[in-house]
Amino acid sequence: MKLSKTFFLVLSILITMISCQTKVVTPNKPMYDNTLQLYKRYTIQTKDAKSQKIEVIKVDAKKIYGKNKAGEMVEIERSEVRDIKKPDIVLSILIGLAAVAAVVFVPI
């Protein structure tokens, strides 16, 4: 029984950390000049369904410039962006704490 609680706890925390993201730009919510914060990490999905995680370095009227995890420079046309998500750390922590509380306080 102890192993299953531990496994559930670890699995819940991992899923929480991966899945909690806030949509910044969607087809119904357009991108403005001040939508993205410089030097923050975002997941950008283009219209051809490719997804890239980048740190935004610069945004101009036509392109978004950033660095991926490998340190390579990435340029994405603003007109090709389908949606942009940013990690929501506060929500991740709250859901993680709720999962821990559920494992600890709910008997099996």
HELIX and SHEET records of a PDB file:
HELIX    1   1 LYS A    2  SER A   19  1                                  18    
HELIX    2   2 ARG A   78  GLU A   80  5                                   3    
HELIX    3   3 ILE A   89  PHE A  105  1                                  17    
SHEET    1   A 6 GLN A  21  VAL A  25  0                                        
SHEET    2   A 6 VAL A  81  PRO A  87 -1                                        
SHEET    3   A 6 ARG A  41  THR A  46 -1                                        
SHEET    4   A 6 SER A  51  VAL A  59 -1                                        
SHEET    5   A 6 LYS A  63  LYS A  67 -1                                        
SHEET    6   A 6 MET A  73  GLU A  77 -1                                        
END                                                                             
